[in-house]
Amino acid sequence: MPDQVVYAMEVTLNGLMAGVLYALVALGFVLIYKASGIFNYAQGVMALFAAMTLVGIMDGQVPFSHLINALFGTEVHHFGWHLPGLLAILMTMAVMVALAWCVQQFVMRHLVGQEPIILFMATIGLAYFLEGLSDLMWGSEIKKLDVGLPQGINEALDSVTYDIFGYGFFIDNLDVVATIIAALLVIALVAFSQYTKEGRAMRAVADDHQAALSVGISLNFIWVMVWSVAGFVALVAGIMWGTKSGVQFSLSLIALKALPVLMLGGFTSIPGAIVGGLIIGVGEKLFDFMFGPMLGGATENWFAYVLALIFLVFRPQGLFGEKIIERV
């Protein structure tokens, strides 16, 4: 088998694993948009906030320590404990649920019935607020996140592919674990949306708020639930990306890669988020592999957005989105 074909297979495999993570981030957008019609620009910053909170809880860091020390002249930084990863994750999830309740209670509840652009601007404000809150609570320095996930080359895949192709694929253990976790979470979210009472209520709210209210569905409960689930998705994404590249403020930019995924799959489709993520993940890797050298490299930075632009021109609702027909 030609070497270029074998290399392309390795690139495709890496692209599929990256695509699953893109789909996971995109699902946070889709869930909130389906339930409330709000495009949540703050989803990426929620991943940053979750990751920074997780690191702070694990390391026993005192929240707002810089502010406390500046106001009172103290030197308090740590509680003196180091919590295990699983317990810290559960505590961080509780923080994200509390955040969801606060967002609904103090922001979104007052904007019911407003124009979509106003709701969108509210999420932009929420994004910058959470970014500033993260800095104030935990500090702005780059943090290392280690919850016990394996890292380094996967020796089994390297050995198997070497025996088959005469060339070992370099696949990171973290990517393999992240792909498995993300895939299981995606399946769980699809099952939740389709087969649970709360999932059906969420879809009912998405279809018609007034009709959902008339049959006794609580909008406040559904929206808090959806923002909580989106917070959990952000936490998982923050753990994966934070473990890979460190917890830093550029982590919030992962949301930008989810935008082309949504444009391809459709803003209202959970399967669309999955398929769009895989297309973007594989497409950007293969395009960079085949055409990157002749175009100067770094094509992964812009390929997804160009592909999304093409879709917007010819199929603006995406592959799985609902086609909107307005009769005049």
C-alpha angles and dihedrals in degrees: 000000000000115000093236091058091050091049090049090053090053091048090049092052091051089047092053091053092048089047093057089056091048089051090051092055091045091053090065089059093045096050094053093041093050093050101040110009089243121135100216107216088176095067093100093047088050087059089051092047092048093049094047091047090050093051091046093051093045093050094043092240117172110241114240089009093150091052093045092050092047093050100042103025092240130139101222116146111140138030090218100247137103114207125208115257098248094052091046090051091053091049091048090051089054088053091051091051089051089049090051091052092049092049091051096041100044105027120016098037089063093050100055110137095016124131116279091244090059091052090047091051089050090058090049088055089046090052093055091043092054091046091054091043090052091052092047095046102042109012130251101262121114111266131203115232119202119166094160100273113152118251136186133060117330102241095194094056090042091053096044095048091046091054092049103038104017088242126087117227114231103225120163117230089224090058091051093049092043090051093051093047093045092047092050091048092049090051091048092050092049091049091047092051095047107034111028129082091237091049092052090047089052091053090047091054089049092053098047128351095197094048090049090052091049092059093049103264113149110229092196092055093047094048094047088048093050094047088048092052090047088051090052090050089049090050093053091046090047091052093050098044093036092053090048100047107008128262106286137138093265085069088081089065091072085085090066090063089054091061095073088046090057092046091054098042101033129256094255101044126091092190087047091057090053096047092041091052092052092047092050093044096050095035097054093046095048093043091052090046095050104032105016097091094052092044096049097262131262091089090142088075094064110015095089093052094049090050090048090050090054090051091049090055097048105023110014094175091060129231096302103018123117114262109236115217117188117195117209 
